[in-house]
Each structure stands twice: as structure tokens, then as C-alpha cells.
């Protein structure tokens, strides 16, 4: 069956999924105006909170647009590394990490109240994201800090093992993220390597139709996710034209039968 026929018959395997992009990825003189083009095609924004990027004016602009477009919002947090855009690892003790996390989430919550918006999730950035995926103790400490900031936050993450760990140990809510533009290894862990642009369109269509992706070794395997992270506007437009996104919280409530 051709992809167009599947679309017309509404036979996509994916019925409900969140499309996410990062927001307020600017700071001072460095500006990223292109991100605003993504907002029309996603259901959630991860808003940078000032440590790796995101100055107060950009945070407010992202919230203004989120309000206008009725988008779910979350805190996009990272290490305090504005010069390195949060891509450099930092060795913080437990208390330092907690303060770093609570500060960023609290800042966004304060702004969000002005727009009658709730911060619903947290997404980690750069070196913090990678460390969560590879270090179980760090993942637990990071999740504990997020829970202290707000026990109702959904923690977005790209590693099933550590999401399961923090969910079981700490009773926090989690959402598995597919980073659609990254290469996945044999263990279904994504690498810091982008797939070829010409393969992206095929990957998006194949995933929405079959809920499967190709691993680095070519194997085509199932991978169920709650949210898909995008950076490429053209690919996001294609995904949106095939399956309309909806936020993680709504999808979970819908799956429970309440709506």
C-alpha cells in the first residue's frame, strides 16, 4: 500500500503522539529567530531557562506564542554553561545539582504564571541529557531534584532503562522521547550523530506508519514513544501533515478512557 493511500484511509499505526521542539534558544546578542517557524507544527515547547540559553525576554516571547498557539510548555534545563551552550559536562554534587534544577524550573514557573500556563514537563539539554542517559546515579539525583521542584512534572528522556528506573524508584511520571533526527545504535540508544537529511523524510513516514525505526546496523525495529523531538522544519511539516500531534498529558488521559 502506498503512503498516500494509508493517509487517506487513516491507517497510520501512530494515532496520538506529542511533537516537541526547543524554545527560547537565544541569549543576549546570540539570536535564533528560525525556531519560531517550528511552533506552528508542534504540540509542546521545551523552553530554555537561562543556564545554557534563554534570556528573560526570549522566555517571555516563547510563552506569549505558546499561549497564542495553545501549546503545552516544559522546562528545558541544562548545566550552568552559557559559554558552551550546555554541551560541556560538569561534576556537580547532589546539592549543587538540586539547586541548579530547582532554580531553572522555578524561573519558568514564575514567568508561566503571568500567562496562566502550567509547566507540565522537563526536558534535559546537551551534556545533562547525555549524562542522564548513561549514568544511573546521576539520573536518580536529577529526577529527585525535578520531583522536589514539582512532583507532577513529566520527565522526558531518551533512555528506556533510566526512565523505568526513576519511575519505579521515585514514582515520577515519565515520557519516552524519540529524537527523530539522531542515529540509534544496536541497543536503541541514540548517538550524538545526525542521520542523513535525505533519509529523514523516509524515517518520519515509516515511523508514523509502522512505529518502527532503522538502527545503525540497518535492522528495522519497533520503538514506541510518547513524544518526538524535532529540529528540522521541513521534516516537522511532513510529520504534521500526516499525523496531527497532541500533548503527552492529553494522550495519557485519552488512553485511560476519560476523553
Secondary structure by P-SEA (a helix, b strand, c coil): ccaaaaaaaccccccbbbbbbbcccccccccccccccccccccccccccccccccaaaaaaaaaaaaaabbbbbbbcccccccccccccccccaaaaaaaaaaaaaaaaaaaaaacccccbbbbcaaaaaaaaccaaaaaaaaaaaaaacccbbbbbccaaaaaaaaaacbbbbbbbcccccccccccccccccccccaaaaaaaaaaaccccccccbbbbbbbbcbbbbccaaaaaaaaacbbbbcaaaaaaaaaccc
